[in-house]
Amino acid sequence: MKKKILLFFMFALIALCTFGTKNNVKAADLGDVDILIANPGEDSSTQMNFSFHTSVSGVVVEVAKKSDGNFDKAMKITPECIPHAEAYPFEGTNWGISYGKDIDRKIMNVCEAYATGLEPDTEYMYRVGATKFSETRYFKTAGNDGLFVFAVMADPQGQGGVGGAVDKNMNKAWDNAIKEFGMEIELVLGAGDMVSYGGNMSQWRTLFDYDIFTKAPLAGSTGNHDYCDIGNGKVTIGSYLTDNAYNHPKNSLEEYTEGSYWFKWNNVLFITLDSETGTTGYKEQMVWFKEVM
């Protein structure tokens, strides 16, 4: 019987807890949308989720097989969108939200979309827009042979920018996977502290613009920095900051929304816990964890 193996890269990427004007520059050509990311669906062999922010109406997500070469036969997905004020129901408090220079948060909408019925072990491409589409990005659905490569990104804190250290390290991981194993990375796990300040939309933008996320989805988890607003104060009333950055499977305990979730990739069950819930939250999540297992 052919031995099944799982190939695993880990990169602990430590960055400074500061941000500057360079993170206010949108590097990727995203057209009508901003802060675009693909996240794995609960069954990643047939599902992929998408999250983005936009001030443009009529935006759709187009998903097509990479082999098609264009989007003429694309699946067109209408996202579920809510206004910024509803997505972040703590405006007027000391918890600040900033998209960066010249972007008015009041006109932004937070959107999520779901691609279902995809074919397993298949390369897809996607783009998002209405009047001006984003750059084309890619992902591959999970197979079922027990053989795949994934990378772990720890503590990037939204730093580095395009061409920065974090971006370069992940590009090295991608190249090493091909060189050493003859396979591309299919999935990236984020081990928390993905940004320095969860309320700084510019840092989510910088993170999601890394080259690797144009080629593979991100399964993120939360750290204390991800719960912090633009003023470095922890938002304790809910995981709004991360819920509105990601579109993870909605299968956790209800009160933890997307802070804890699970998904299946190939022959592996991944379970993510929220480290910012305190002692009571740990106990409740462990009960949930056992139920999932």
C-alpha positions as CSV (number, residue, x, y, z in Angstrom):
1,M,0.0,0.0,0.0
2,K,1.4,3.4,-1.0
3,K,2.5,5.3,2.1
4,K,0.6,8.5,2.6
5,I,2.7,11.5,3.7
6,L,2.0,15.0,4.7
7,L,4.7,17.6,4.0
8,F,4.8,20.5,6.3
9,F,6.7,23.9,6.2
10,M,6.8,26.2,9.2
11,F,8.1,29.7,9.1
12,A,8.1,31.8,12.3
13,L,8.0,35.3,11.0
14,I,8.6,37.9,13.6
15,A,8.1,41.6,12.7
16,L,8.0,44.9,14.5
17,C,4.7,46.0,16.1
18,T,4.7,49.3,14.2
19,F,3.1,50.6,11.0
20,G,3.8,53.4,8.7
21,T,2.5,55.2,5.7
22,K,3.9,52.5,3.4
23,N,1.0,50.2,4.6
24,N,-1.5,52.8,3.4
25,V,-0.5,52.1,-0.2
26,K,-2.7,49.5,-1.9
27,A,-0.1,47.4,-3.9
28,A,-2.3,44.9,-5.6
29,D,-4.6,45.9,-8.5
30,L,-7.9,45.0,-6.9
31,G,-10.2,47.3,-9.0
32,D,-13.6,47.7,-7.3
33,V,-12.7,45.9,-4.1
34,D,-10.2,46.0,-1.2
35,I,-8.8,43.6,1.4
36,L,-9.5,40.5,-0.8
37,I,-8.7,37.0,0.5
38,A,-9.7,33.4,-0.2
39,N,-10.4,31.1,2.8
40,P,-11.0,27.4,2.8
41,G,-14.6,26.2,3.0
42,E,-15.6,23.5,5.5
43,D,-15.1,20.8,2.8
44,S,-12.2,22.2,0.8
45,S,-12.4,19.7,-1.9
46,T,-15.6,21.3,-3.2
47,Q,-15.8,24.7,-1.4
48,M,-13.9,28.0,-1.2
49,N,-14.9,31.2,0.6
50,F,-14.0,34.8,-0.2
51,S,-13.9,38.0,1.8
52,F,-13.5,41.6,0.6
53,H,-14.6,45.2,1.3
54,T,-16.0,47.5,-1.4
55,S,-17.8,50.7,-1.9
56,V,-19.1,49.6,-5.4
57,S,-22.6,48.1,-5.9
58,G,-23.2,45.1,-8.2
59,V,-19.9,43.4,-7.4
60,V,-19.7,39.6,-8.2
61,V,-17.1,36.9,-7.7
62,E,-16.2,35.0,-10.9
63,V,-14.7,31.5,-10.5
64,A,-13.4,29.5,-13.4
65,K,-11.1,26.5,-14.0
66,K,-7.6,27.6,-14.6
67,S,-7.5,25.4,-17.7
68,D,-10.3,27.4,-19.2
69,G,-7.9,30.3,-19.8
70,N,-10.6,33.0,-19.3
71,F,-13.8,33.7,-17.4
72,D,-16.2,33.1,-20.3
73,K,-17.6,30.0,-18.5
74,A,-17.1,31.4,-15.0
75,M,-19.4,30.7,-12.0
76,K,-20.8,34.1,-11.0
77,I,-21.3,34.5,-7.3
78,T,-23.3,37.3,-5.7
79,P,-21.8,38.2,-2.3
80,E,-23.5,38.8,1.0
81,C,-22.7,42.4,2.0
82,I,-23.4,44.5,5.0
83,P,-22.6,48.2,5.6
84,H,-19.5,49.1,7.5
85,A,-21.5,50.5,10.5
86,E,-23.3,47.2,10.8
87,A,-20.2,45.2,10.4
88,Y,-18.4,47.1,13.1
89,P,-21.1,48.1,15.6
90,F,-18.9,50.0,17.9
91,E,-18.5,53.3,16.0
92,G,-18.4,56.3,18.3
93,T,-16.3,54.6,20.9
94,N,-12.6,54.7,21.5
95,W,-12.2,51.6,19.2
96,G,-11.0,53.1,16.0
97,I,-11.1,51.7,12.5
98,S,-9.0,53.1,9.6
99,Y,-8.7,52.1,6.0
100,G,-5.8,54.5,5.4
101,K,-5.4,57.7,3.5
102,D,-8.3,59.0,1.3
103,I,-10.6,56.0,2.0
104,D,-13.9,56.8,3.7
105,R,-15.0,53.9,5.9
106,K,-18.6,55.1,6.0
107,I,-19.2,54.1,2.3
108,M,-17.5,50.7,2.6
109,N,-19.4,47.4,2.7
110,V,-18.1,44.2,4.1
111,C,-18.8,41.2,1.8
112,E,-18.5,37.5,1.9
113,A,-19.0,35.0,-1.0
114,Y,-19.1,31.2,-1.2
115,A,-18.1,29.0,-4.1
116,T,-19.6,25.5,-3.9
117,G,-19.9,22.5,-6.1
118,L,-16.2,22.7,-7.2
119,E,-14.3,19.7,-8.5
120,P,-11.7,18.2,-6.1
121,D,-8.0,18.4,-6.8
122,T,-8.6,21.1,-9.5
123,E,-6.9,24.4,-10.1
124,Y,-9.2,27.4,-10.3
125,M,-8.9,31.1,-10.9
126,Y,-11.0,33.9,-9.6
127,R,-11.6,37.7,-9.8
128,V,-13.9,40.1,-8.1
129,G,-15.5,43.3,-9.4
130,A,-18.4,45.1,-11.2
131,T,-17.0,48.0,-13.3
132,K,-13.3,47.1,-12.8
133,F,-12.3,43.6,-11.8
134,S,-9.5,42.7,-9.5
135,E,-6.3,41.0,-10.7
136,T,-6.8,37.3,-11.3
137,R,-5.9,35.1,-8.4
138,Y,-5.7,31.3,-8.0
139,F,-6.4,28.4,-5.7
140,K,-6.5,24.6,-5.9
141,T,-9.2,22.5,-4.3
142,A,-8.1,19.7,-2.0
143,G,-7.6,16.2,-3.3
144,N,-8.1,13.0,-1.4
145,D,-4.8,11.2,-1.8
146,G,-3.2,12.2,1.5
147,L,-0.4,14.1,-0.3
148,F,-0.2,17.8,-0.2
149,V,2.0,20.7,1.0
150,F,1.0,23.5,3.3
151,A,2.8,26.4,5.0
152,V,2.4,28.0,8.4
153,M,2.9,31.7,8.7
154,A,3.3,32.9,12.3
155,D,3.2,36.4,13.7
156,P,3.7,38.4,10.5
157,Q,1.7,41.3,12.1
158,G,0.8,42.7,8.6
159,Q,4.3,43.9,8.0
160,G,6.7,43.7,5.1
161,G,4.6,44.9,2.2
162,V,5.2,43.7,-1.3
163,G,8.9,42.9,-1.6
164,G,9.3,42.9,2.2
165,A,10.8,40.2,4.4
166,V,7.6,38.3,5.1
167,D,6.6,38.3,1.4
168,K,10.0,37.1,0.4
169,N,10.1,34.4,3.0
170,M,6.8,33.0,1.8
171,N,8.0,33.1,-1.8
172,K,11.0,31.1,-0.7
173,A,8.7,28.6,0.9
174,W,6.8,28.3,-2.4
175,D,10.0,27.8,-4.4
176,N,11.3,25.3,-1.9
177,A,8.2,23.2,-2.1
178,I,8.6,23.0,-5.8
179,K,12.3,22.3,-5.6
180,E,12.3,19.7,-2.8
181,F,9.0,18.0,-3.4
182,G,7.9,18.9,-6.9
183,M,4.6,20.3,-5.6
184,E,3.2,23.7,-5.0
185,I,1.8,24.9,-1.6
186,E,-1.9,24.5,-1.6
187,L,-2.8,26.1,1.8
188,V,-1.4,28.6,4.3
189,L,-2.2,28.5,8.0
190,G,-2.0,31.7,9.9
191,A,-0.9,31.1,13.5
192,G,-2.2,34.4,14.9
193,D,-1.0,38.0,15.3
194,M,-1.6,38.3,11.5
195,V,-1.7,42.1,11.9
196,S,-0.4,44.5,14.6
197,Y,-3.7,46.3,14.9
198,G,-6.9,44.6,13.8
199,G,-8.6,48.0,13.3
200,N,-5.9,49.1,10.8
201,M,-7.4,48.0,7.5
202,S,-4.2,48.9,5.7
203,Q,-2.4,46.1,7.5
204,W,-5.0,43.5,6.5
205,R,-4.5,44.9,3.0
206,T,-0.7,44.5,3.2
207,L,-1.1,40.9,4.5
208,F,-3.6,39.8,1.9
209,D,-1.5,41.3,-0.9
210,Y,1.4,39.0,-0.2
211,D,2.3,37.1,-3.4
212,I,1.4,33.7,-1.9
213,F,-2.2,34.7,-1.3
214,T,-2.6,35.2,-5.1
215,K,-1.9,31.5,-5.4
216,A,-3.3,29.8,-2.2
217,P,-6.0,30.4,0.4
218,L,-5.4,31.5,4.0
219,A,-6.8,29.8,7.1
220,G,-6.2,32.4,9.8
221,S,-6.4,32.3,13.6
222,T,-6.5,35.1,16.1
223,G,-3.9,36.5,18.4
224,N,-4.0,39.5,20.8
225,H,-2.9,41.9,18.1
226,D,-5.7,40.8,15.8
227,Y,-8.2,42.0,18.4
228,C,-6.6,45.4,18.8
229,D,-8.0,48.6,17.2
230,I,-6.1,51.3,15.5
231,G,-5.2,52.8,18.9
232,N,-3.8,49.4,20.2
233,G,-6.8,49.0,22.6
234,K,-8.3,45.5,22.7
235,V,-11.8,45.2,21.4
236,T,-13.5,42.9,24.0
237,I,-17.1,43.0,22.8
238,G,-16.6,40.4,20.0
239,S,-14.4,39.2,17.2
240,Y,-15.7,41.8,14.7
241,L,-12.2,42.7,13.5
242,T,-11.2,39.2,12.4
243,D,-14.7,38.1,11.4
244,N,-14.8,41.0,8.9
245,A,-11.4,40.3,7.5
246,Y,-11.8,36.5,7.0
247,N,-14.7,34.3,5.7
248,H,-14.0,31.2,7.7
249,P,-16.5,28.3,8.0
250,K,-19.4,29.2,10.3
251,N,-19.2,26.0,12.3
252,S,-17.9,27.1,15.7
253,L,-19.7,27.8,19.0
254,E,-22.2,30.5,18.2
255,E,-20.6,33.1,20.5
256,Y,-17.2,32.6,19.0
257,T,-18.3,33.3,15.4
258,E,-15.2,32.8,13.3
259,G,-12.6,32.8,16.1
260,S,-12.8,29.0,16.3
261,Y,-13.7,26.8,13.3
262,W,-12.8,23.6,11.5
263,F,-12.3,22.5,8.0
264,K,-11.3,19.4,6.1
265,W,-8.4,19.5,3.7
266,N,-7.5,16.3,1.9
267,N,-7.2,13.6,4.6
268,V,-6.6,16.1,7.4
269,L,-9.1,17.8,9.8
270,F,-7.9,21.2,10.8
271,I,-9.4,22.8,14.0
272,T,-8.6,26.4,15.0
273,L,-9.2,27.8,18.5
274,D,-9.5,31.4,19.6
275,S,-6.7,32.2,22.2
276,E,-8.3,35.5,23.2
277,T,-11.4,34.2,25.0
278,G,-10.0,33.8,28.5
279,T,-10.3,30.8,30.9
280,T,-14.0,30.3,30.5
281,G,-13.7,30.5,26.8
282,Y,-10.9,27.9,26.8
283,K,-13.1,25.4,28.7
284,E,-16.1,26.0,26.4
285,Q,-13.9,25.6,23.3
286,M,-12.4,22.3,24.6
287,V,-15.9,20.9,24.9
288,W,-16.6,22.0,21.4
289,F,-13.2,20.6,20.2
290,K,-14.1,17.1,21.6
291,E,-17.5,17.2,19.9
292,V,-15.9,18.1,16.6
293,M,-13.3,15.3,17.0
